Amino acid sequence: MKPTSYTQHRWSLNDLFPAPDGAEIEKAFKSIEKNVKALEALRPKLTDAIGNDDFMNLIRQLEKTEGLAYRVGGYASLLFAEDTQNQKALSLMARVDQFMAQMSNRVLFFSLWWKSVSDEAAERLLAGSGDYRYWLEQIRHFKPHTLSEAEEKIINIKNVTGSSALNTLYETITNRYVFKVKVGNRTRELTRGGLMTYARGSDPVLRERAYQELYRVYGNDGPVLGLMYQNLTRDWRNENIELRHYKSPIAARNLGNDIPDVVVDTLLDVCQKNTGVFQRYFQLKAKWLGMKRLRRYDIYAPVAKSNKRYSFEKATGLVFESFNQFDPQFAAMAEQVLKEDHLDSEVRKGKRDGAFCSTLGPDLTPWVLTNFQGKAGDVATLAHELGHAIHSQMAARHSLYTQQASLPLAETASTFGEMMLVDKLLKEEKDEAVRRDLLFRQVDDAYATIQRQAFFALFERQAHDMVQSGASVDDLSAAYLENLKLQFGDAVEVSDEFKWEWVSIPHIYNVPFYVYAYAFGQLLVFSLYSQFRKEGDAFKPRYKKILATGGSEAPAALLKNAGIDIRKAAFWQGGFDVVSELVSQLEAIPVKK
């Protein structure tokens, strides 16, 4: 049977709501309000003596209420992502933020009570909590950092017009940017996604122009964007250090990820010690490009002038085939996203740049956003984001609270899926230039996912301390430039305009210290993929179990059961050894200029 053919278009959000101002969404707001009122009526039952049945009934009602809130909030977020200049989406986002903060405050009593329950009562209730157990255990982890109910409510309300509003403003400003680059005899106006096609293209002049234009535009607003960042880091410190008494700014994220501080420190230390691996790679790449030394403009340059393009139909077919070769269930889950019209792959003005997968509950197929332009990297991005969707669907038997893996494990299926696709392309591609390009792209992507992200996290640690000490935006830019020079050493020349790169990284604004999860995930997947290549089919049940566990088990415990000890530097070094082996394979290929 001929496979289904898919075309590029905007996604449909009708499985959530048909319109941002329709009767359906108004009904949802009213239902949430009604459910919260019912939950408030159960508050008197919350004592150490509460029965298991009453306890579980309350949790299920809470889950039902939050599940509906996920739909409303997710709809607003996806509507905004498809067009960041849509005034109805912006208005709905603001309304959702305010409303959800109020509802969250009204049910705050549950988590506060649960943290205060005696250990004896907690153990009794946990014993009968089934799939909710790990989620409940996690809540109690935050007991030392929890404030009074009144204080917690103030923070929730403050965030609506504070950090949340600043992040919406940041996205609104940066997603309306238009970049102008002279290509041939005419000047083109581009989105950031369109601009980056030239930044990763084969023409060194256009690469330079693209990066210079990117940081000219961001740099023009640099003082304002930097001021936003300073205020967001102060807000993070005020809440998490001054009020909640975490040991460090990053410790708040680590606890949320349920990753011990020592593991994150070890990961980042190993990354710092392995700068030489990627510097060696960039020196090799310079030879292939016929350059004495790479410029920062050139680090993602293709080594072969392969302008091969993939139609969207061909790209989806390749992704589905690569997933199917591993397991037909994976291909079916990936295709489900497209069948239900939950993929937005068009490139449009105003649309959010980049790519993401949004999971809004166990009963809904995830939504995926990409900006597909036909390059091999775009095909890999499609595999990556559909890998996230597979992960969510594999764990769909869990509750709303235990479906999604913690951030460091959230990149497992996505990166694994990308590697499956690249393996398929390498096996089937006959064009030597394309094959060489794919091999180099693997290491390019490893740099972008591991070392680049780790050094972002190192910069964040430094920047949070610097802001507290009164550093200016220029001071932060100088520190970031130094961060780049430490990464690249003598292997890459870094131009001054890259001092503005940090203000162009959304993650350090809206999810502080998120970025180390990418390095964690990539190094983990290198380990898992090495096992797969050695073991073949015997590996698959163990891998599928990791995905199916979702967020129902602590990451360290889940990985320990898979034979991985994340506390040991040797494990993380093993990931870099895989990268070093890839570089050695490339070094063995005679250089063709």
C-alpha positions as CSV (number, residue, x, y, z in Angstrom):
1,M,0.0,0.0,0.0
2,K,1.3,3.5,-0.9
3,P,2.1,5.5,2.2
4,T,0.1,8.6,2.9
5,S,1.5,11.8,1.4
6,Y,1.7,14.9,3.6
7,T,2.0,18.6,2.7
8,Q,3.2,21.6,4.6
9,H,0.6,23.8,6.3
10,R,-0.5,25.4,9.5
11,W,-1.6,23.0,12.2
12,S,-5.2,22.7,13.5
13,L,-5.9,23.5,17.1
14,N,-9.5,22.4,16.8
15,D,-8.9,19.4,19.1
16,L,-8.4,22.0,21.8
17,F,-10.8,24.8,20.9
18,P,-12.2,26.2,17.6
19,A,-11.6,29.8,18.4
20,P,-9.9,32.0,21.1
21,D,-13.2,33.9,21.7
22,G,-15.8,31.2,21.3
23,A,-18.4,29.7,23.6
24,E,-16.3,26.5,24.0
25,I,-13.4,28.3,25.6
26,E,-15.7,30.3,27.8
27,K,-17.3,27.1,29.0
28,A,-13.8,25.7,29.9
29,F,-13.0,28.8,32.0
30,K,-16.3,28.3,33.9
31,S,-15.7,24.6,34.3
32,I,-12.3,25.2,35.8
33,E,-13.8,27.8,38.2
34,K,-16.5,25.3,39.2
35,N,-14.0,22.5,39.7
36,V,-11.8,24.7,41.9
37,K,-14.8,25.6,44.0
38,A,-15.6,21.9,44.5
39,L,-11.9,21.2,45.5
40,E,-12.0,24.1,48.1
41,A,-15.0,22.3,49.7
42,L,-12.8,19.3,50.3
43,R,-10.2,21.2,52.2
44,P,-11.5,20.4,55.7
45,K,-10.8,16.7,55.0
46,L,-7.1,17.4,54.7
47,T,-5.6,16.1,58.0
48,D,-3.1,13.4,58.8
49,A,-6.1,11.1,59.5
50,I,-7.6,11.4,55.9
51,G,-8.6,8.1,54.4
52,N,-6.9,6.7,51.3
53,D,-10.2,6.8,49.3
54,D,-10.8,10.5,50.1
55,F,-7.2,11.3,49.4
56,M,-7.2,9.6,46.0
57,N,-10.6,11.2,45.1
58,L,-9.2,14.7,45.8
59,I,-6.1,13.9,43.7
60,R,-8.2,12.8,40.7
61,Q,-10.4,15.9,41.0
62,L,-7.3,18.0,41.1
63,E,-5.9,16.2,38.0
64,K,-9.2,16.7,36.1
65,T,-9.1,20.4,36.9
66,E,-5.5,20.9,35.9
67,G,-6.0,18.8,32.8
68,L,-8.6,21.3,31.6
69,A,-6.3,24.1,32.6
70,Y,-3.5,22.5,30.5
71,R,-5.8,22.6,27.5
72,V,-6.7,26.2,27.9
73,G,-3.2,27.3,28.6
74,G,-1.8,25.1,25.9
75,Y,-4.2,26.5,23.3
76,A,-3.2,30.1,24.1
77,S,0.5,29.2,23.9
78,L,0.1,27.3,20.6
79,L,-2.0,30.1,19.1
80,F,0.7,32.6,20.1
81,A,3.4,30.4,18.6
82,E,1.8,30.1,15.2
83,D,1.5,33.9,15.0
84,T,3.3,36.0,17.7
85,Q,1.7,39.2,16.4
86,N,-1.9,37.8,16.7
87,Q,-3.6,40.3,19.1
88,K,-6.3,37.7,20.0
89,A,-3.6,35.3,21.0
90,L,-1.8,37.9,23.1
91,S,-5.0,38.9,24.8
92,L,-5.9,35.3,25.6
93,M,-2.4,34.6,26.9
94,A,-2.7,37.6,29.3
95,R,-6.1,36.4,30.4
96,V,-4.9,32.8,30.9
97,D,-1.9,33.9,32.9
98,Q,-4.1,36.0,35.3
99,F,-6.9,33.4,35.6
100,M,-4.6,30.5,36.1
101,A,-2.6,32.3,38.8
102,Q,-5.8,32.9,40.7
103,M,-7.0,29.3,40.3
104,S,-3.6,28.0,41.3
105,N,-3.7,30.1,44.4
106,R,-7.1,28.7,45.4
107,V,-5.8,25.1,45.2
108,L,-2.4,25.9,46.7
109,F,-3.7,24.5,49.9
110,F,-3.3,20.9,48.7
111,S,0.5,21.0,48.0
112,L,1.1,23.0,51.2
113,W,-0.8,20.5,53.3
114,W,0.9,17.6,51.6
115,K,4.3,19.0,52.5
116,S,3.2,19.4,56.1
117,V,1.9,15.9,56.6
118,S,3.8,13.7,59.0
119,D,6.1,11.1,57.5
120,E,4.0,8.3,59.0
121,A,0.8,9.6,57.4
122,A,2.6,10.3,54.1
123,E,4.0,6.8,53.9
124,R,0.5,5.3,54.5
125,L,-1.0,7.5,51.7
126,L,1.9,7.0,49.3
127,A,1.5,3.2,49.7
128,G,-2.0,3.4,48.0
129,S,-1.2,6.2,45.5
130,G,-0.3,4.0,42.5
131,D,1.0,5.9,39.5
132,Y,0.8,9.2,41.4
133,R,3.5,8.1,43.9
134,Y,6.6,9.7,42.4
135,W,4.8,13.0,41.7
136,L,3.7,13.1,45.4
137,E,7.2,12.2,46.5
138,Q,8.6,15.1,44.4
139,I,6.2,17.6,46.0
140,R,7.6,16.7,49.5
141,H,11.2,17.3,48.2
142,F,10.3,21.0,48.1
143,K,9.3,21.1,51.7
144,P,12.5,23.0,52.9
145,H,11.9,25.7,50.2
146,T,8.2,26.3,50.7
147,L,6.8,29.5,52.1
148,S,3.5,30.2,53.9
149,E,0.3,30.0,51.9
150,A,-0.1,33.8,51.9
151,E,3.5,34.2,50.6
152,E,3.1,31.5,47.9
153,K,-0.1,33.3,46.7
154,I,1.7,36.6,46.5
155,I,4.5,35.1,44.4
156,N,1.9,33.5,42.0
157,I,0.1,36.8,41.4
158,K,3.4,38.7,41.2
159,N,4.7,36.4,38.4
160,V,1.8,37.3,36.1
161,T,2.9,40.9,35.7
162,G,6.5,40.1,36.5
163,S,8.6,37.3,35.0
164,S,5.8,35.9,32.9
165,A,5.0,39.3,31.4
166,L,8.7,40.0,30.7
167,N,9.1,36.8,28.8
168,T,6.0,37.4,26.7
169,L,7.4,40.9,25.9
170,Y,10.7,39.4,25.0
171,E,9.1,36.9,22.6
172,T,6.8,39.5,21.1
173,I,9.8,41.8,20.4
174,T,12.2,39.3,19.0
175,N,9.7,37.3,16.9
176,R,8.8,40.4,15.0
177,Y,12.4,41.0,13.9
178,V,13.1,41.2,10.1
179,F,16.6,40.5,8.9
180,K,18.0,41.9,5.7
181,V,20.7,40.2,3.8
182,K,22.1,41.0,0.3
183,V,22.0,37.8,-1.8
184,G,23.3,38.3,-5.3
185,N,22.0,41.6,-6.6
186,R,19.0,41.9,-4.3
187,T,18.4,42.4,-0.6
188,R,16.2,39.7,1.0
189,E,14.0,40.2,4.1
190,L,14.0,37.1,6.2
191,T,12.7,35.6,9.5
192,R,15.4,34.3,11.8
193,G,14.8,30.8,10.5
194,G,15.3,31.9,6.9
195,L,18.4,33.8,7.9
196,M,20.0,30.8,9.5
197,T,19.8,28.9,6.2
198,Y,22.5,31.3,5.0
199,A,24.4,31.0,8.3
200,R,24.7,27.3,7.7
201,G,25.2,27.5,3.9
202,S,28.2,26.9,1.7
203,D,28.9,30.5,0.8
204,P,31.4,32.0,3.4
205,V,30.4,35.5,2.5
206,L,26.8,34.9,3.1
207,R,27.6,33.1,6.4
208,E,29.4,36.2,7.6
209,R,26.6,38.5,6.4
210,A,23.9,36.4,8.1
211,Y,25.6,36.3,11.5
212,Q,26.5,40.0,11.3
213,E,22.9,40.8,10.5
214,L,21.6,38.5,13.2
215,Y,23.6,40.2,15.9
216,R,23.2,43.7,14.4
217,V,19.5,43.4,14.9
218,Y,19.7,41.8,18.4
219,G,22.6,44.2,19.3
220,N,20.4,47.2,18.4
221,D,18.0,46.1,21.1
222,G,20.8,44.6,23.2
223,P,20.6,47.1,26.1
224,V,16.8,46.6,26.4
225,L,16.9,42.8,26.0
226,G,19.8,42.7,28.5
227,L,17.8,44.8,30.9
228,M,15.0,42.3,30.7
229,Y,17.5,39.5,31.4
230,Q,18.9,41.4,34.4
231,N,15.5,41.8,35.9
232,L,14.6,38.1,35.3
233,T,17.8,37.0,37.0
234,R,17.1,39.3,40.0
235,D,13.6,38.0,40.2
236,W,14.9,34.4,40.1
237,R,17.4,35.1,42.9
238,N,14.9,37.1,45.0
239,E,12.5,34.2,45.0
240,N,14.8,31.2,45.0
241,I,17.8,32.4,47.1
242,E,16.4,35.1,49.4
243,L,12.9,33.6,50.0
244,R,13.2,29.9,49.4
245,H,16.8,29.5,50.5
246,Y,18.2,27.3,47.7
247,K,22.0,27.1,47.9
248,S,22.5,28.5,44.4
249,P,20.4,29.8,41.5
250,I,20.9,26.5,39.5
251,A,20.0,24.4,42.5
252,A,16.3,25.4,42.1
253,R,16.3,23.9,38.6
254,N,18.2,20.8,39.7
255,L,15.6,20.0,42.3
256,G,12.8,20.5,39.8
257,N,14.6,18.0,37.5
258,D,15.2,15.7,40.5
259,I,18.9,15.7,39.6
260,P,21.4,16.1,42.5
261,D,23.6,19.2,42.4
262,V,26.7,17.1,42.3
263,V,25.6,15.3,39.1
264,V,25.1,18.6,37.3
265,D,28.4,20.0,38.6
266,T,30.1,16.8,37.4
267,L,28.5,17.0,34.0
268,L,29.5,20.6,33.5
269,D,33.1,19.9,34.8
270,V,33.5,17.1,32.3
271,C,32.3,19.3,29.5
272,Q,34.8,22.0,30.4
273,K,37.6,19.4,30.5
274,N,36.7,18.2,27.0
275,T,36.9,21.5,25.1
276,G,39.9,20.0,23.2
277,V,37.7,17.3,21.5
278,F,35.6,19.9,19.7
279,Q,38.6,22.3,19.1
280,R,40.3,19.3,17.4
281,Y,37.2,18.9,15.3
282,F,37.1,22.6,14.3
283,Q,40.8,22.4,13.3
284,L,40.0,19.5,11.0
285,K,37.0,21.3,9.6
286,A,39.2,24.3,8.7
287,K,41.3,22.0,6.6
288,W,38.3,20.6,4.7
289,L,37.1,24.2,4.1
290,G,40.5,25.3,2.9
291,M,40.9,27.7,5.7
292,K,43.9,28.3,8.0
293,R,41.5,28.8,10.9
294,L,37.7,28.7,11.3
295,R,35.8,31.9,12.1
296,R,32.8,31.6,14.4
297,Y,30.7,32.2,11.2
298,D,32.0,28.9,9.8
299,I,31.5,26.3,12.5
300,Y,28.3,24.9,11.0
301,A,29.5,25.3,7.4
302,P,29.0,22.2,5.2
303,V,32.3,20.6,4.2
304,A,30.9,19.7,0.8
305,K,29.0,22.0,-1.5
306,S,25.9,19.8,-1.4
307,N,22.8,21.8,-2.0
308,K,20.6,18.8,-1.8
309,R,17.0,19.6,-0.9
310,Y,14.3,17.3,0.4
311,S,10.7,17.9,-0.4
312,F,8.4,17.8,2.7
313,E,6.9,14.6,1.3
314,K,10.3,12.9,1.0
315,A,11.3,14.2,4.5
316,T,8.3,12.7,6.3
317,G,8.8,9.5,4.4
318,L,12.4,9.2,5.5
319,V,11.5,9.9,9.1
320,F,8.7,7.4,9.2
321,E,10.9,4.7,7.5
322,S,13.7,5.2,10.0
323,F,11.4,4.9,12.9
324,N,9.7,1.9,11.4
325,Q,13.0,0.1,11.0
326,F,13.5,0.4,14.7
327,D,9.9,-0.4,15.7
328,P,6.6,0.0,13.7
329,Q,4.9,1.4,16.8
330,F,7.3,4.4,16.7
331,A,6.5,5.1,13.1
332,A,2.7,4.9,13.8
333,M,3.0,7.3,16.7
334,A,5.0,9.8,14.7
335,E,2.6,9.7,11.8
336,Q,-0.3,10.2,14.2
337,V,0.9,13.8,14.7
338,L,0.4,14.5,11.0
339,K,-2.8,12.5,10.6
340,E,-4.4,14.6,13.3
341,D,-3.1,17.8,11.8
342,H,-1.0,18.6,14.9
343,L,2.1,19.6,12.9
344,D,2.9,23.2,11.8
345,S,5.9,23.1,9.5
346,E,5.4,26.2,7.4
347,V,7.8,29.2,7.4
348,R,5.8,32.4,8.0
349,K,6.3,35.9,9.2
350,G,5.4,36.3,12.8
351,K,5.5,32.5,13.5
352,R,7.8,31.5,16.3
353,D,11.3,30.5,15.1
354,G,12.9,27.1,15.9
355,A,11.0,24.0,16.8
356,F,9.2,22.3,19.7
357,C,6.8,19.6,20.7
358,S,4.0,20.4,23.1
359,T,2.3,17.7,25.2
360,L,-0.9,18.8,26.8
361,G,-2.1,15.6,28.4
362,P,-2.1,11.8,28.1
363,D,-5.3,11.8,26.1
364,L,-4.1,14.2,23.4
365,T,-1.6,13.6,20.6
366,P,1.2,16.2,21.0
367,W,1.5,19.3,18.8
368,V,4.8,19.8,16.9
369,L,6.1,23.1,15.4
370,T,9.0,23.2,13.0
371,N,10.1,25.7,10.3
372,F,10.9,23.3,7.4
373,Q,12.9,24.6,4.5
374,G,14.2,21.4,2.8
375,K,17.7,21.1,4.2
376,A,19.0,17.9,5.7
377,G,19.1,19.7,9.1
378,D,15.4,20.4,8.7
379,V,14.7,16.7,8.1
380,A,16.7,15.9,11.3
381,T,14.8,18.5,13.2
382,L,11.5,16.9,12.1
383,A,12.8,13.5,13.4
384,H,13.9,15.2,16.6
385,E,10.5,16.8,17.4
386,L,8.5,13.7,16.4
387,G,10.8,11.8,18.7
388,H,9.5,13.9,21.5
389,A,5.9,13.1,20.4
390,I,6.7,9.4,20.5
391,H,8.1,9.7,24.0
392,S,4.9,11.4,25.2
393,Q,2.7,8.8,23.5
394,M,4.8,5.9,24.9
395,A,4.2,7.3,28.4
396,A,0.5,8.1,27.8
397,R,-0.7,5.4,30.2
398,H,0.5,7.5,33.1
399,S,-1.3,10.3,34.8
400,L,-1.1,14.0,33.9
401,Y,1.5,14.4,36.6
402,T,3.7,11.4,35.7
403,Q,3.5,11.3,31.9
404,Q,6.3,13.7,31.0
405,A,9.9,12.9,31.7
406,S,12.0,15.4,33.6
407,L,14.0,17.8,31.5
408,P,17.3,15.9,31.4
409,L,15.5,12.8,30.2
410,A,13.1,14.7,27.9
411,E,15.7,14.7,25.1
412,T,16.2,10.9,25.0
413,A,13.7,9.9,22.4
414,S,14.2,13.0,20.3
415,T,17.9,12.7,20.0
416,F,17.7,8.9,19.6
417,G,15.2,9.4,16.7
418,E,17.5,11.9,15.1
419,M,20.4,9.4,15.2
420,M,18.2,6.7,13.7
421,L,17.4,9.0,10.8
422,V,21.1,9.9,10.2
423,D,22.1,6.3,10.2
424,K,19.4,5.6,7.5
425,L,20.6,8.5,5.4
426,L,24.2,7.4,5.6
427,K,23.4,3.8,4.6
428,E,21.3,4.9,1.6
429,E,23.0,8.0,0.3
430,K,25.1,7.3,-2.8
431,D,26.5,10.9,-3.2
432,E,29.9,11.0,-1.5
433,A,29.5,14.8,-0.9
434,V,26.2,14.3,0.9
435,R,27.5,11.4,3.0
436,R,30.5,13.5,4.1
437,D,28.2,16.4,4.9
438,L,26.0,14.1,7.0
439,L,29.1,12.8,9.0
440,F,30.3,16.3,9.7
441,R,26.8,17.3,10.5
442,Q,26.6,14.6,13.3
443,V,29.6,16.3,15.0
444,D,28.2,19.8,14.3
445,D,25.0,18.7,16.1
446,A,26.9,17.1,18.9
447,Y,28.7,20.4,19.5
448,A,25.5,22.4,19.3
449,T,23.7,20.0,21.7
450,I,26.5,19.3,24.2
451,Q,29.3,21.8,24.4
452,R,27.4,24.9,23.3
453,Q,24.6,24.2,25.7
454,A,26.9,23.3,28.6
455,F,28.7,26.6,28.1
456,F,25.4,28.4,28.0
457,A,24.7,26.9,31.5
458,L,28.2,27.9,32.7
459,F,27.5,31.5,31.4
460,E,24.1,31.5,33.2
461,R,25.8,30.5,36.5
462,Q,28.3,33.3,36.1
463,A,25.7,35.8,34.8
464,H,23.3,35.3,37.8
465,D,26.2,36.0,40.2
466,M,27.4,39.0,38.1
467,V,23.9,40.6,38.0
468,Q,23.7,40.3,41.8
469,S,27.1,42.1,42.0
470,G,25.8,45.0,39.9
471,A,27.2,44.0,36.5
472,S,26.0,46.1,33.5
473,V,24.7,44.7,30.2
474,D,28.1,45.5,28.7
475,D,29.8,43.5,31.5
476,L,27.6,40.5,30.7
477,S,28.4,40.8,27.0
478,A,32.1,40.9,27.8
479,A,31.8,37.8,30.0
480,Y,29.9,36.0,27.3
481,L,32.5,36.8,24.7
482,E,35.1,35.4,27.0
483,N,33.0,32.3,27.5
484,L,33.1,31.7,23.7
485,K,36.8,32.2,23.6
486,L,37.3,29.5,26.3
487,Q,35.1,27.1,24.3
488,F,37.0,27.6,21.0
489,G,40.5,28.3,22.1
490,D,42.9,28.9,19.2
491,A,40.8,26.7,16.9
492,V,38.1,29.4,16.1
493,E,38.3,33.1,15.6
494,V,35.4,34.8,17.4
495,S,34.3,38.3,16.2
496,D,33.1,41.0,18.6
497,E,29.5,41.0,17.4
498,F,29.0,37.5,19.0
499,K,29.0,39.3,22.4
500,W,25.3,39.8,21.7
501,E,24.6,36.1,21.2
502,W,23.4,35.6,24.7
503,V,20.4,38.0,24.3
504,S,19.2,35.9,21.4
505,I,18.8,32.6,23.5
506,P,15.2,32.4,24.6
507,H,15.8,29.5,27.0
508,I,18.0,31.5,29.4
509,Y,15.2,34.0,29.7
510,N,12.1,31.8,30.1
511,V,13.5,28.7,31.7
512,P,16.7,29.5,33.6
513,F,19.3,26.6,33.5
514,Y,17.1,24.5,31.2
515,V,20.0,24.2,28.7
516,Y,22.2,21.7,30.5
517,A,19.4,19.2,29.9
518,Y,20.4,19.1,26.3
519,A,24.0,18.1,27.1
520,F,22.7,15.6,29.6
521,G,20.4,14.1,27.0
522,Q,22.8,13.9,24.2
523,L,25.6,12.3,26.2
524,L,23.0,9.8,27.6
525,V,21.8,9.0,24.1
526,F,25.3,8.4,22.8
527,S,25.6,5.8,25.6
528,L,22.2,4.2,24.8
529,Y,22.8,4.3,21.0
530,S,26.2,2.5,21.5
531,Q,24.3,-0.2,23.4
532,F,21.8,-0.5,20.6
533,R,24.5,-0.9,17.9
534,K,26.1,-3.6,20.0
535,E,23.0,-5.5,21.1
536,G,20.5,-4.9,18.3
537,D,17.0,-6.2,19.1
538,A,18.0,-7.2,22.6
539,F,18.4,-3.5,23.5
540,K,14.9,-2.5,22.4
541,P,12.8,-3.6,25.3
542,R,15.1,-1.8,27.8
543,Y,14.9,1.4,25.7
544,K,11.2,1.2,25.3
545,K,10.8,0.8,29.0
546,I,12.8,4.0,29.7
547,L,10.4,5.9,27.4
548,A,7.3,4.3,28.7
549,T,8.3,5.2,32.3
550,G,7.8,8.9,31.4
551,G,8.1,10.9,34.6
552,S,6.9,8.3,37.0
553,E,10.3,7.5,38.4
554,A,13.4,9.4,39.6
555,P,15.8,9.9,36.7
556,A,18.8,8.5,38.6
557,A,16.9,5.4,39.7
558,L,15.5,4.8,36.2
559,L,18.9,5.1,34.6
560,K,20.5,2.9,37.3
561,N,18.1,0.2,36.3
562,A,19.4,0.5,32.8
563,G,23.0,0.2,34.0
564,I,23.9,3.9,34.0
565,D,25.5,5.7,37.0
566,I,25.1,9.5,36.3
567,R,27.1,10.4,39.4
568,K,30.3,9.2,37.9
569,A,32.4,11.4,35.7
570,A,33.4,8.3,33.7
571,F,29.9,8.0,32.4
572,W,29.9,11.5,31.0
573,Q,33.4,11.0,29.7
574,G,32.1,8.0,27.8
575,G,29.8,10.3,25.8
576,F,32.8,12.5,24.9
577,D,34.7,9.3,23.9
578,V,32.0,8.6,21.3
579,V,32.4,12.2,19.9
580,S,36.2,11.7,19.9
581,E,35.7,8.5,17.9
582,L,33.5,10.3,15.4
583,V,36.2,12.9,15.0
584,S,38.9,10.2,14.5
585,Q,36.7,8.6,11.7
586,L,36.6,12.0,10.0
587,E,40.4,12.5,10.4
588,A,40.9,9.2,8.6
589,I,39.2,10.5,5.5
590,P,41.7,12.1,3.0
591,V,41.0,15.9,2.9
592,K,39.5,17.0,-0.4
593,K,39.5,20.7,-1.1
